[in-house]
Amino acid sequence: MAATCIDILLAIILPPLGVFLKYGCQVEFWICLLLTILGYIPGIIYAVYAITK
C-alpha cells in the first residue's frame, strides 16, 4: 500500500518516472512519455491509471 502511494505521488510529480519504476522501458512508459510531452495533464491521468490497474 505504501509503495502504491509513493508511485502515485511520483506519477503526479513526474508521470513517466512513476510508470518507469513500475513497468521499466515497456510500452506503458513510452505512451506515458508521449502523453506527457503532448500535455502534462494527460500524462498524469495515464500514469495514475497505469499504476493502479
CHARMM-style PDB file with segment names, atoms N, HN, CA, C and O in Angstrom:
ATOM      1  N   MET     1       0.821  -1.200   0.000  1.00  0.00      PROA
ATOM      2  CA  MET     1       0.000   0.000   0.000  1.00  0.00      PROA
ATOM      3  C   MET     1       0.862   1.260   0.000  1.00  0.00      PROA
ATOM      4  O   MET     1       0.591   2.193  -0.756  1.00  0.00      PROA
ATOM      5  N   ALA     2       1.889   1.296   0.833  1.00  0.00      PROA
ATOM      6  HN  ALA     2       2.109   0.538   1.447  1.00  0.00      PROA
ATOM      7  CA  ALA     2       2.753   2.482   0.886  1.00  0.00      PROA
ATOM      8  C   ALA     2       3.503   2.672  -0.424  1.00  0.00      PROA
ATOM      9  O   ALA     2       3.707   3.800  -0.871  1.00  0.00      PROA
ATOM     10  N   ALA     3       3.914   1.561  -1.041  1.00  0.00      PROA
ATOM     11  HN  ALA     3       3.748   0.645  -0.678  1.00  0.00      PROA
ATOM     12  CA  ALA     3       4.622   1.666  -2.320  1.00  0.00      PROA
ATOM     13  C   ALA     3       3.705   2.230  -3.395  1.00  0.00      PROA
ATOM     14  O   ALA     3       4.147   3.014  -4.234  1.00  0.00      PROA
ATOM     15  N   THR     4       2.448   1.846  -3.382  1.00  0.00      PROA
ATOM     16  HN  THR     4       2.088   1.209  -2.700  1.00  0.00      PROA
ATOM     17  CA  THR     4       1.500   2.375  -4.362  1.00  0.00      PROA
ATOM     18  C   THR     4       1.296   3.868  -4.158  1.00  0.00      PROA
ATOM     19  O   THR     4       1.218   4.617  -5.133  1.00  0.00      PROA
ATOM     20  N   CYS     5       1.209   4.307  -2.928  1.00  0.00      PROA
ATOM     21  HN  CYS     5       1.273   3.699  -2.136  1.00  0.00      PROA
ATOM     22  CA  CYS     5       1.042   5.738  -2.645  1.00  0.00      PROA
ATOM     23  C   CYS     5       2.247   6.526  -3.134  1.00  0.00      PROA
ATOM     24  O   CYS     5       2.097   7.612  -3.693  1.00  0.00      PROA
ATOM     25  N   ILE     6       3.439   5.984  -2.928  1.00  0.00      PROA
ATOM     26  HN  ILE     6       3.561   5.102  -2.474  1.00  0.00      PROA
ATOM     27  CA  ILE     6       4.649   6.659  -3.404  1.00  0.00      PROA
ATOM     28  C   ILE     6       4.678   6.679  -4.928  1.00  0.00      PROA
ATOM     29  O   ILE     6       5.056   7.685  -5.529  1.00  0.00      PROA
ATOM     30  N   ASP     7       4.281   5.573  -5.558  1.00  0.00      PROA
ATOM     31  HN  ASP     7       3.974   4.756  -5.070  1.00  0.00      PROA
ATOM     32  CA  ASP     7       4.224   5.527  -7.024  1.00  0.00      PROA
ATOM     33  C   ASP     7       3.238   6.548  -7.576  1.00  0.00      PROA
ATOM     34  O   ASP     7       3.524   7.206  -8.576  1.00  0.00      PROA
ATOM     35  N   ILE     8       2.087   6.686  -6.940  1.00  0.00      PROA
ATOM     36  HN  ILE     8       1.854   6.151  -6.128  1.00  0.00      PROA
ATOM     37  CA  ILE     8       1.083   7.648  -7.400  1.00  0.00      PROA
ATOM     38  C   ILE     8       1.597   9.072  -7.212  1.00  0.00      PROA
ATOM     39  O   ILE     8       1.380   9.925  -8.073  1.00  0.00      PROA
ATOM     40  N   LEU     9       2.271   9.336  -6.105  1.00  0.00      PROA
ATOM     41  HN  LEU     9       2.447   8.644  -5.406  1.00  0.00      PROA
ATOM     42  CA  LEU     9       2.842  10.666  -5.877  1.00  0.00      PROA
ATOM     43  C   LEU     9       3.887  10.982  -6.941  1.00  0.00      PROA
ATOM     44  O   LEU     9       3.921  12.098  -7.459  1.00  0.00      PROA
ATOM     45  N   LEU    10       4.729  10.026  -7.269  1.00  0.00      PROA
ATOM     46  HN  LEU    10       4.702   9.119  -6.848  1.00  0.00      PROA
ATOM     47  CA  LEU    10       5.708  10.225  -8.341  1.00  0.00      PROA
ATOM     48  C   LEU    10       5.022  10.427  -9.689  1.00  0.00      PROA
ATOM     49  O   LEU    10       5.493  11.201 -10.522  1.00  0.00      PROA
ATOM     50  N   ALA    11       3.913   9.730  -9.896  1.00  0.00      PROA
ATOM     51  HN  ALA    11       3.530   9.102  -9.219  1.00  0.00      PROA
ATOM     52  CA  ALA    11       3.181   9.869 -11.158  1.00  0.00      PROA
ATOM     53  C   ALA    11       2.588  11.261 -11.305  1.00  0.00      PROA
ATOM     54  O   ALA    11       2.448  11.762 -12.420  1.00  0.00      PROA
ATOM     55  N   ILE    12       2.242  11.886 -10.195  1.00  0.00      PROA
ATOM     56  HN  ILE    12       2.356  11.479  -9.288  1.00  0.00      PROA
ATOM     57  CA  ILE    12       1.696  13.239 -10.265  1.00  0.00      PROA
ATOM     58  C   ILE    12       2.814  14.259 -10.488  1.00  0.00      PROA
ATOM     59  O   ILE    12       2.642  15.220 -11.238  1.00  0.00      PROA
ATOM     60  N   ILE    13       3.949  14.050  -9.840  1.00  0.00      PROA
ATOM     61  HN  ILE    13       4.089  13.269  -9.231  1.00  0.00      PROA
ATOM     62  CA  ILE    13       5.062  14.995  -9.972  1.00  0.00      PROA
ATOM     63  C   ILE    13       5.745  14.849 -11.330  1.00  0.00      PROA
ATOM     64  O   ILE    13       5.950  15.835 -12.038  1.00  0.00      PROA
ATOM     65  N   LEU    14       6.094  13.622 -11.684  1.00  0.00      PROA
ATOM     66  HN  LEU    14       5.928  12.821 -11.108  1.00  0.00      PROA
ATOM     67  CA  LEU    14       6.773  13.347 -12.955  1.00  0.00      PROA
ATOM     68  C   LEU    14       6.230  12.030 -13.512  1.00  0.00      PROA
ATOM     69  O   LEU    14       6.755  10.960 -13.206  1.00  0.00      PROA
ATOM     70  N   PRO    15       5.179  12.112 -14.327  1.00  0.00      PROA
ATOM     71  CA  PRO    15       4.459  10.903 -14.763  1.00  0.00      PROA
ATOM     72  C   PRO    15       5.312   9.794 -15.371  1.00  0.00      PROA
ATOM     73  O   PRO    15       5.134   8.637 -14.989  1.00  0.00      PROA
ATOM     74  N   PRO    16       6.228  10.079 -16.293  1.00  0.00      PROA
ATOM     75  CA  PRO    16       6.996   8.959 -16.868  1.00  0.00      PROA
ATOM     76  C   PRO    16       7.862   8.227 -15.834  1.00  0.00      PROA
ATOM     77  O   PRO    16       8.091   7.025 -15.963  1.00  0.00      PROA
ATOM     78  N   LEU    17       8.334   8.931 -14.831  1.00  0.00      PROA
ATOM     79  HN  LEU    17       8.148   9.908 -14.726  1.00  0.00      PROA
ATOM     80  CA  LEU    17       9.162   8.279 -13.813  1.00  0.00      PROA
ATOM     81  C   LEU    17       8.353   7.262 -13.010  1.00  0.00      PROA
ATOM     82  O   LEU    17       8.835   6.161 -12.740  1.00  0.00      PROA
ATOM     83  N   GLY    18       7.140   7.619 -12.631  1.00  0.00      PROA
ATOM     84  HN  GLY    18       6.749   8.513 -12.850  1.00  0.00      PROA
ATOM     85  CA  GLY    18       6.299   6.687 -11.894  1.00  0.00      PROA
ATOM     86  C   GLY    18       5.994   5.433 -12.688  1.00  0.00      PROA
ATOM     87  O   GLY    18       6.007   4.329 -12.145  1.00  0.00      PROA
ATOM     88  N   VAL    19       5.719   5.601 -13.968  1.00  0.00      PROA
ATOM     89  HN  VAL    19       5.708   6.498 -14.410  1.00  0.00      PROA
ATOM     90  CA  VAL    19       5.427   4.446 -14.825  1.00  0.00      PROA
ATOM     91  C   VAL    19       6.700   3.630 -15.068  1.00  0.00      PROA
ATOM     92  O   VAL    19       6.652   2.401 -15.101  1.00  0.00      PROA
ATOM     93  N   PHE    20       7.830   4.307 -15.238  1.00  0.00      PROA
ATOM     94  HN  PHE    20       7.870   5.306 -15.211  1.00  0.00      PROA
ATOM     95  CA  PHE    20       9.093   3.605 -15.462  1.00  0.00      PROA
ATOM     96  C   PHE    20       9.461   2.727 -14.266  1.00  0.00      PROA
ATOM     97  O   PHE    20       9.937   1.606 -14.447  1.00  0.00      PROA
ATOM     98  N   LEU    21       9.245   3.223 -13.054  1.00  0.00      PROA
ATOM     99  HN  LEU    21       8.858   4.133 -12.908  1.00  0.00      PROA
ATOM    100  CA  LEU    21       9.583   2.436 -11.872  1.00  0.00      PROA
ATOM    101  C   LEU    21       8.702   1.196 -11.742  1.00  0.00      PROA
ATOM    102  O   LEU    21       9.120   0.199 -11.155  1.00  0.00      PROA
ATOM    103  N   LYS    22       7.496   1.252 -12.281  1.00  0.00      PROA
ATOM    104  HN  LYS    22       7.156   2.063 -12.758  1.00  0.00      PROA
ATOM    105  CA  LYS    22       6.594   0.098 -12.195  1.00  0.00      PROA
ATOM    106  C   LYS    22       6.801  -0.882 -13.352  1.00  0.00      PROA
ATOM    107  O   LYS    22       6.815  -2.094 -13.137  1.00  0.00      PROA
ATOM    108  N   TYR    23       6.962  -0.370 -14.576  1.00  0.00      PROA
ATOM    109  HN  TYR    23       6.951   0.614 -14.750  1.00  0.00      PROA
ATOM    110  CA  TYR    23       6.991  -1.232 -15.765  1.00  0.00      PROA
ATOM    111  C   TYR    23       8.351  -1.320 -16.449  1.00  0.00      PROA
ATOM    112  O   TYR    23       8.563  -2.218 -17.264  1.00  0.00      PROA
ATOM    113  N   GLY    24       9.264  -0.430 -16.145  1.00  0.00      PROA
ATOM    114  HN  GLY    24       9.092   0.299 -15.483  1.00  0.00      PROA
ATOM    115  CA  GLY    24      10.524  -0.397 -16.877  1.00  0.00      PROA
ATOM    116  C   GLY    24      10.320   0.264 -18.225  1.00  0.00      PROA
ATOM    117  O   GLY    24       9.468   1.142 -18.361  1.00  0.00      PROA
ATOM    118  N   CYS    25      11.084  -0.142 -19.217  1.00  0.00      PROA
ATOM    119  HN  CYS    25      11.776  -0.856 -19.106  1.00  0.00      PROA
ATOM    120  CA  CYS    25      11.044   0.506 -20.535  1.00  0.00      PROA
ATOM    121  C   CYS    25      10.065  -0.193 -21.472  1.00  0.00      PROA
ATOM    122  O   CYS    25      10.361  -0.370 -22.654  1.00  0.00      PROA
ATOM    123  N   GLN    26       8.927  -0.583 -20.968  1.00  0.00      PROA
ATOM    124  HN  GLN    26       8.686  -0.439 -20.008  1.00  0.00      PROA
ATOM    125  CA  GLN    26       7.920  -1.231 -21.798  1.00  0.00      PROA
ATOM    126  C   GLN    26       7.050  -0.182 -22.468  1.00  0.00      PROA
ATOM    127  O   GLN    26       7.293   1.017 -22.328  1.00  0.00      PROA
ATOM    128  N   VAL    27       6.042  -0.628 -23.191  1.00  0.00      PROA
ATOM    129  HN  VAL    27       5.844  -1.602 -23.305  1.00  0.00      PROA
ATOM    130  CA  VAL    27       5.203   0.266 -23.988  1.00  0.00      PROA
ATOM    131  C   VAL    27       4.436   1.266 -23.114  1.00  0.00      PROA
ATOM    132  O   VAL    27       4.151   2.376 -23.564  1.00  0.00      PROA
ATOM    133  N   GLU    28       4.097   0.893 -21.876  1.00  0.00      PROA
ATOM    134  HN  GLU    28       4.328  -0.008 -21.511  1.00  0.00      PROA
ATOM    135  CA  GLU    28       3.386   1.820 -20.995  1.00  0.00      PROA
ATOM    136  C   GLU    28       4.210   3.076 -20.727  1.00  0.00      PROA
ATOM    137  O   GLU    28       3.671   4.182 -20.670  1.00  0.00      PROA
ATOM    138  N   PHE    29       5.517   2.897 -20.562  1.00  0.00      PROA
ATOM    139  HN  PHE    29       5.954   1.999 -20.609  1.00  0.00      PROA
ATOM    140  CA  PHE    29       6.404   4.040 -20.324  1.00  0.00      PROA
ATOM    141  C   PHE    29       6.407   4.980 -21.518  1.00  0.00      PROA
ATOM    142  O   PHE    29       6.320   6.197 -21.351  1.00  0.00      PROA
ATOM    143  N   TRP    30       6.505   4.427 -22.717  1.00  0.00      PROA
ATOM    144  HN  TRP    30       6.575   3.439 -22.852  1.00  0.00      PROA
ATOM    145  CA  TRP    30       6.586   5.268 -23.912  1.00  0.00      PROA
ATOM    146  C   TRP    30       5.270   5.997 -24.172  1.00  0.00      PROA
ATOM    147  O   TRP    30       5.274   7.148 -24.609  1.00  0.00      PROA
ATOM    148  N   ILE    31       4.145   5.333 -23.906  1.00  0.00      PROA
ATOM    149  HN  ILE    31       4.142   4.398 -23.551  1.00  0.00      PROA
ATOM    150  CA  ILE    31       2.848   6.005 -24.040  1.00  0.00      PROA
ATOM    151  C   ILE    31       2.766   7.164 -23.059  1.00  0.00      PROA
ATOM    152  O   ILE    31       2.326   8.256 -23.418  1.00  0.00      PROA
ATOM    153  N   CYS    32       3.188   6.929 -21.821  1.00  0.00      PROA
ATOM    154  HN  CYS    32       3.546   6.042 -21.530  1.00  0.00      PROA
ATOM    155  CA  CYS    32       3.140   7.973 -20.810  1.00  0.00      PROA
ATOM    156  C   CYS    32       4.072   9.127 -21.170  1.00  0.00      PROA
ATOM    157  O   CYS    32       3.713  10.291 -20.988  1.00  0.00      PROA
ATOM    158  N   LEU    33       5.251   8.819 -21.675  1.00  0.00      PROA
ATOM    159  HN  LEU    33       5.542   7.873 -21.823  1.00  0.00      PROA
ATOM    160  CA  LEU    33       6.194   9.862 -22.074  1.00  0.00      PROA
ATOM    161  C   LEU    33       5.614  10.718 -23.197  1.00  0.00      PROA
ATOM    162  O   LEU    33       5.714  11.944 -23.162  1.00  0.00      PROA
ATOM    163  N   LEU    34       5.014  10.076 -24.187  1.00  0.00      PROA
ATOM    164  HN  LEU    34       4.933   9.079 -24.216  1.00  0.00      PROA
ATOM    165  CA  LEU    34       4.409  10.805 -25.299  1.00  0.00      PROA
ATOM    166  C   LEU    34       3.253  11.685 -24.819  1.00  0.00      PROA
ATOM    167  O   LEU    34       3.146  12.844 -25.220  1.00  0.00      PROA
ATOM    168  N   LEU    35       2.394  11.137 -23.966  1.00  0.00      PROA
ATOM    169  HN  LEU    35       2.481  10.195 -23.640  1.00  0.00      PROA
ATOM    170  CA  LEU    35       1.272  11.923 -23.445  1.00  0.00      PROA
ATOM    171  C   LEU    35       1.759  13.093 -22.590  1.00  0.00      PROA
ATOM    172  O   LEU    35       1.155  14.166 -22.613  1.00  0.00      PROA
ATOM    173  N   THR    36       2.836  12.899 -21.841  1.00  0.00      PROA
ATOM    174  HN  THR    36       3.327  12.028 -21.823  1.00  0.00      PROA
ATOM    175  CA  THR    36       3.373  13.978 -21.021  1.00  0.00      PROA
ATOM    176  C   THR    36       3.975  15.072 -21.891  1.00  0.00      PROA
ATOM    177  O   THR    36       3.851  16.255 -21.572  1.00  0.00      PROA
ATOM    178  N   ILE    37       4.618  14.693 -22.977  1.00  0.00      PROA
ATOM    179  HN  ILE    37       4.718  13.732 -23.236  1.00  0.00      PROA
ATOM    180  CA  ILE    37       5.179  15.695 -23.895  1.00  0.00      PROA
ATOM    181  C   ILE    37       4.057  16.485 -24.566  1.00  0.00      PROA
ATOM    182  O   ILE    37       4.160  17.700 -24.732  1.00  0.00      PROA
ATOM    183  N   LEU    38       2.987  15.792 -24.950  1.00  0.00      PROA
ATOM    184  HN  LEU    38       2.903  14.805 -24.815  1.00  0.00      PROA
ATOM    185  CA  LEU    38       1.873  16.464 -25.620  1.00  0.00      PROA
ATOM    186  C   LEU    38       1.060  17.329 -24.663  1.00  0.00      PROA
ATOM    187  O   LEU    38       0.507  18.353 -25.064  1.00  0.00      PROA
ATOM    188  N   GLY    39       0.989  16.924 -23.420  1.00  0.00      PROA
ATOM    189  HN  GLY    39       1.438  16.092 -23.094  1.00  0.00      PROA
ATOM    190  CA  GLY    39       0.240  17.686 -22.423  1.00  0.00      PROA
ATOM    191  C   GLY    39       0.450  17.060 -21.059  1.00  0.00      PROA
ATOM    192  O   GLY    39       0.320  15.846 -20.903  1.00  0.00      PROA
ATOM    193  N   TYR    40       0.766  17.863 -20.091  1.00  0.00      PROA
ATOM    194  HN  TYR    40       0.871  18.850 -20.217  1.00  0.00      PROA
ATOM    195  CA  TYR    40       1.123  17.337 -18.773  1.00  0.00      PROA
ATOM    196  C   TYR    40      -0.027  16.582 -18.107  1.00  0.00      PROA
ATOM    197  O   TYR    40       0.191  15.527 -17.512  1.00  0.00      PROA
ATOM    198  N   ILE    41      -1.243  17.109 -18.201  1.00  0.00      PROA
ATOM    199  HN  ILE    41      -1.420  17.966 -18.685  1.00  0.00      PROA
ATOM    200  CA  ILE    41      -2.411  16.504 -17.549  1.00  0.00      PROA
ATOM    201  C   ILE    41      -2.736  15.123 -18.124  1.00  0.00      PROA
ATOM    202  O   ILE    41      -2.980  14.202 -17.344  1.00  0.00      PROA
ATOM    203  N   PRO    42      -2.753  14.931 -19.448  1.00  0.00      PROA
ATOM    204  CA  PRO    42      -2.992  13.576 -19.959  1.00  0.00      PROA
ATOM    205  C   PRO    42      -1.921  12.585 -19.490  1.00  0.00      PROA
ATOM    206  O   PRO    42      -2.223  11.414 -19.260  1.00  0.00      PROA
ATOM    207  N   GLY    43      -0.693  13.040 -19.350  1.00  0.00      PROA
ATOM    208  HN  GLY    43      -0.448  13.992 -19.537  1.00  0.00      PROA
ATOM    209  CA  GLY    43       0.364  12.174 -18.841  1.00  0.00      PROA
ATOM    210  C   GLY    43       0.105  11.742 -17.416  1.00  0.00      PROA
ATOM    211  O   GLY    43       0.331  10.584 -17.065  1.00  0.00      PROA
ATOM    212  N   ILE    44      -0.368  12.661 -16.590  1.00  0.00      PROA
ATOM    213  HN  ILE    44      -0.552  13.602 -16.875  1.00  0.00      PROA
ATOM    214  CA  ILE    44      -0.690  12.341 -15.196  1.00  0.00      PROA
ATOM    215  C   ILE    44      -1.838  11.344 -15.135  1.00  0.00      PROA
ATOM    216  O   ILE    44      -1.781  10.360 -14.399  1.00  0.00      PROA
ATOM    217  N   ILE    45      -2.871  11.606 -15.908  1.00  0.00      PROA
ATOM    218  HN  ILE    45      -2.917  12.406 -16.506  1.00  0.00      PROA
ATOM    219  CA  ILE    45      -4.047  10.725 -15.890  1.00  0.00      PROA
ATOM    220  C   ILE    45      -3.652   9.311 -16.311  1.00  0.00      PROA
ATOM    221  O   ILE    45      -4.044   8.339 -15.665  1.00  0.00      PROA
ATOM    222  N   TYR    46      -2.882   9.194 -17.383  1.00  0.00      PROA
ATOM    223  HN  TYR    46      -2.564   9.984 -17.907  1.00  0.00      PROA
ATOM    224  CA  TYR    46      -2.483   7.866 -17.847  1.00  0.00      PROA
ATOM    225  C   TYR    46      -1.552   7.190 -16.841  1.00  0.00      PROA
ATOM    226  O   TYR    46      -1.664   5.986 -16.609  1.00  0.00      PROA
ATOM    227  N   ALA    47      -0.647   7.941 -16.250  1.00  0.00      PROA
ATOM    228  HN  ALA    47      -0.556   8.919 -16.439  1.00  0.00      PROA
ATOM    229  CA  ALA    47       0.296   7.356 -15.289  1.00  0.00      PROA
ATOM    230  C   ALA    47      -0.446   6.805 -14.069  1.00  0.00      PROA
ATOM    231  O   ALA    47      -0.148   5.702 -13.610  1.00  0.00      PROA
ATOM    232  N   VAL    48      -1.395   7.556 -13.551  1.00  0.00      PROA
ATOM    233  HN  VAL    48      -1.637   8.452 -13.923  1.00  0.00      PROA
ATOM    234  CA  VAL    48      -2.158   7.076 -12.391  1.00  0.00      PROA
ATOM    235  C   VAL    48      -2.975   5.855 -12.776  1.00  0.00      PROA
ATOM    236  O   VAL    48      -3.075   4.903 -12.000  1.00  0.00      PROA
ATOM    237  N   TYR    49      -3.563   5.874 -13.972  1.00  0.00      PROA
ATOM    238  HN  TYR    49      -3.481   6.647 -14.602  1.00  0.00      PROA
ATOM    239  CA  TYR    49      -4.320   4.712 -14.453  1.00  0.00      PROA
ATOM    240  C   TYR    49      -3.417   3.492 -14.592  1.00  0.00      PROA
ATOM    241  O   TYR    49      -3.775   2.402 -14.145  1.00  0.00      PROA
ATOM    242  N   ALA    50      -2.248   3.666 -15.207  1.00  0.00      PROA
ATOM    243  HN  ALA    50      -1.957   4.552 -15.569  1.00  0.00      PROA
ATOM    244  CA  ALA    50      -1.349   2.542 -15.450  1.00  0.00      PROA
ATOM    245  C   ALA    50      -0.826   1.957 -14.141  1.00  0.00      PROA
ATOM    246  O   ALA    50      -0.641   0.744 -14.041  1.00  0.00      PROA
ATOM    247  N   ILE    51      -0.591   2.785 -13.155  1.00  0.00      PROA
ATOM    248  HN  ILE    51      -0.741   3.770 -13.236  1.00  0.00      PROA
ATOM    249  CA  ILE    51      -0.054   2.304 -11.885  1.00  0.00      PROA
ATOM    250  C   ILE    51      -1.130   1.587 -11.079  1.00  0.00      PROA
ATOM    251  O   ILE    51      -0.837   0.602 -10.401  1.00  0.00      PROA
ATOM    252  N   THR    52      -2.355   2.060 -11.140  1.00  0.00      PROA
ATOM    253  HN  THR    52      -2.593   2.860 -11.690  1.00  0.00      PROA
ATOM    254  CA  THR    52      -3.413   1.477 -10.298  1.00  0.00      PROA
ATOM    255  C   THR    52      -4.124   0.299 -10.949  1.00  0.00      PROA
ATOM    256  O   THR    52      -4.846  -0.425 -10.264  1.00  0.00      PROA
ATOM    257  N   LYS    53      -3.945   0.083 -12.254  1.00  0.00      PROA
ATOM    258  HN  LYS    53      -3.359   0.671 -12.811  1.00  0.00      PROA
ATOM    259  CA  LYS    53      -4.662  -1.035 -12.895  1.00  0.00      PROA
ATOM    260  C   LYS    53      -4.093  -2.375 -12.534  1.00  0.00      PROA
ATOM    261  OT1 LYS    53      -4.591  -3.402 -12.996  1.00  0.00      PROA
TER     262      LYS     53
END
